[in-house]
Amino acid sequence: MTQQSIEIVEVGPRDGLQNEAATVATADKLELVRRAIAYGARRIEVTSFVNPKRVPQLADAEQLVALLPERDDVTYIGLVLNARGAERALATGRIDELGAVCVTSDSFGIRNQGQSSDESLAAAMEIVALAKAAGKGGQITIATAFGCPFEGEIATARVVEMAKCAADAQPREIALADTIGVGVPSQVAEMVGRVREAVAGLPVRVHFHNTRNTGLANVWAAVAEGAATVDASLGGLGGCPFAPGAAGNVPTEDVAYLLERSGVATGLSLPDIVDAATWFTGVMDRPLPAMVSRAPAWPE
């Protein structure tokens, strides 16, 4: 372990809420963003610009973005799947970065975004070009990088090949997403190492779901292998409407505790994250998956 600091992207407002059955009020989403800023998050995935009929929880994308605090030191990310979504996000004038998604399998791609794997990669590269042309940032996430709910195992070589191609668009970073939470640390270490080598200096970001309780171990393996950025969701909420069985993201408070106690700075205030998680538990009206926010403070 040589890294002294890691960037954490708070994805709770988008990935944390997109799979929820009950509608969360726009005001509560805005408060979630405000609290994330207060505990130190400086990149926040605030929403996605997708068909509201497919993801009704995020139908208020434009409304929410119009209310976001004006902060020069915070990057607001909007997830988009195609040029139409990119146009909507850019039209707000408030989204700083477009998050594009490609997928490793045709089966998932058709269900998730109506595209084959190769088509999704081409679309992601186009989204980055649109972002750059507008003077904004753009990044590419490779979803189902560690396994597909419909096609099973995904060859590491396929992910590396996609990452090399995606790097030609010169995105801010390449992200590897374990969409259904099947990855294990040895697989993560190999994948991150090989992708880092393949993308020639572009940062690698990771996104883990804790479906099989390997999420935090996978975070540690990725950081040890040189990943620069880790996605996390306050309280551990999250899931994908198009990936059967996908459970929550790794919790922001659990990731921060793991890394900070291990000497890896995150820039986040753990007591403030716990306070936010307590508030968020009340909003969701049920216990959330995270562990650290339910445990006594340590050290006191």
Secondary structure, DSSP 8 states (H G I E B T S, - for coil): ---SB-EEEE-IIIIITTT-SS---HHHHHHHHHHHHHTT--EEEEEE-S-TTT-GGGTTHHHHHHHS---TT-EEEEEESSHHHHHHHHHTS---EEEEEEES-HHHHHHHHS--HHHHHHHHHHHHHHHHHTT-EEEEEEETSS-BTTTB---HHHHHHHHHHHHTT--S-EEEEETTS---HHHHHHHHHHHHHHTTT--EEEEEB-TTS-HHHHHHHHHHTT--EEEEBGGG----TTSTT---B-BHHHHHHHHHHTT-B-S--HHHHHHHHHHHHHHHTS--S-SGGGS--S--
